[in-house]
Amino acid sequence: MKAFALRPTLTGLLAGVCLLSAVSVSSLALAADKEVTIAYQDMMVPWRYAQQLDEAAKETGYKVNYRKFGGGGDVIRAMASGNVQIGEAGSSPVAAGLSQGLPIQLFWILDNINDAEAMVARNGSGISSVAQLKGKRLGVPFVSTSHFHALMAIKQAGLSAADVKVLNMRPPEIAAAWERGDIDAAFVWNPVLAKISASGTVVTSSGKIAAQTGIATFDGFVVNRDWAKEHEKFMISFTRMLAKYDAMYRANPGQWTGDTAQGKAVAAISGGEPGEVAAALKLYQFPTPAEQASTKWLSGGKEAGAVKSLQATAEFLKEQKTLQAILPDYSVGVTDQYVKAIAAGK
């Protein structure tokens, strides 16, 4: 299988972002006054239960449309076009979008990825460490948090990106390529992570890489800044709803299994198997609103944890020549407005 070069693919994405962002304002102007489109991915997280219940529509009175995407890069492209107002994306695609001037703001930490993204080597591939990836085929969704940590792990192991055949694949494509034997390893998240782990061995994880480098990755919710200004009440209600379902999970994780309504909803919306839900949820960390409203995550300007993560991510991607330029300050793309509002009881 042909190895896809890193720079052309990311450059193409970012060029698309740059072009499409020019039409985002006019596209958003055409959106219905009380209608919103939310982009989501296949991560197993508590708010999937709220999606199944259509809780956002019930709480806000808005018509809520959901669109599923294969990776954060796809979400960022959709937001640039104006077709999506709110979307789930990892810290890497958020950093890439902000670097190109996309008018988005991170307003909620969906999860601290921790060990929920990992590099798995196929049994029999001869890979038991990252260093043994040399000359091997690694599948990873480009411009994703997995992509960022995969490149970082490769560098930490003394290899260059050219030493590894890094292939750009969305999670479903990774699963299919794994079944065919087209790749030797993959760095991905659940539900695909659970599937390939059945015939592979975890070599490293985002949690381990974060511990080694001090740079964590996360999934978050971003919103178009202009849309958010016009729909502040919706944003507060939506953020409160996200906090509610995370709290439900933290209070009683035993109720989130393949045999419960909550667990079945997570599996159905994410596209995974019910039996995988409990183990998958345990791999993540779900910050409380108080944690999110602190310097650990969204508050504190340049000192906010999320801002530091975005800055470090962008700098690393530029070093890898997958970004041409970076911002001097990524706090322009992070807001604590809504987490502070719900903390204040609004």
MOHU-V581643 format. One line per field, one symbol per residue. ss: DSSP state (H for helix, E for strand, C for the rest). phi: phi as a letter, one per 20 degrees, with the letter a starting at -180 (. if undefined). psi: psi as a letter, one per 20 degrees, with the letter a starting at -180 (. if undefined). Layout:
ss=???
phi=???
psi=???
This chain:
ss=CCCCCHHHHHHHHHHHHHHHHCCHHHHHHCCCCCEEEEEECCCCCCHHHHHHHCHHHHHHCCEEEEEECCCHHHHHHHHHHCCCCEEEEEHHHHHHHHHCCCCEEEEEEEEECCCCEEEEEECCCCCCCHHHHCCCEEEECCCCHHHHHHHHHHHHCCCCHHHCEEEECCHHHHHHHHHHCCCCEEEEECCHHHHHHCCEEEEEEHHHHHHHHCCCCEEEEEEEHHHHHHCHHHHHHHHHHHHHHHHHHHHCHHHCCCCCHHHHHHHHHHCCCHHHHHHHHHHCECCCHHHHCCCCCCCCHHHCHHHHHHHHHHHHHHHCCCCCCCCCCHHHHECCHHHHHHHCCC
phi=.feefffgffffffffffffffdffffffefffccbddecddfecgfgffffelfffffdneedddceceaffffffffffnfcecbebffffffffffenffdcfcbefaefldecbeddfgnfndcbfgefgmeddebffldfffgffffffffenddgffceedfbfgfffffffffnecebbcbdfefgfffffcbcfebcfffffffdndedbdbddcfgffffecffffffffffgfffffgfffbffedcfddfffffgffffneegfefgfffffecdffgfffedffcddomfefgffffffffffffffemdcebcefbeffdccdgefffffenf
psi=ppppqgggghggghggggghhhjgghghhiqqhlqqppprbjqoqhihghghilhgghhhjqooppppqirhhhggghhhijiphpqpqrhghgggghhjjpmqppipohqogdjipqpppppiijojrhhjipjroppqoqkrhhgghghghgghjjrrhiipnopoprghhggghghikiqhrqorrqihghghhhkappgrrhgghhhhijorqrqrpqqpggghhilggggggghhgghghghgghhmhijmriirhghhgggghhjaqhiigghghhhrpoqrhghhjrihfiqjchiqghghggghgggghghjkiphqrqhojiijpqjghhhghhjj.
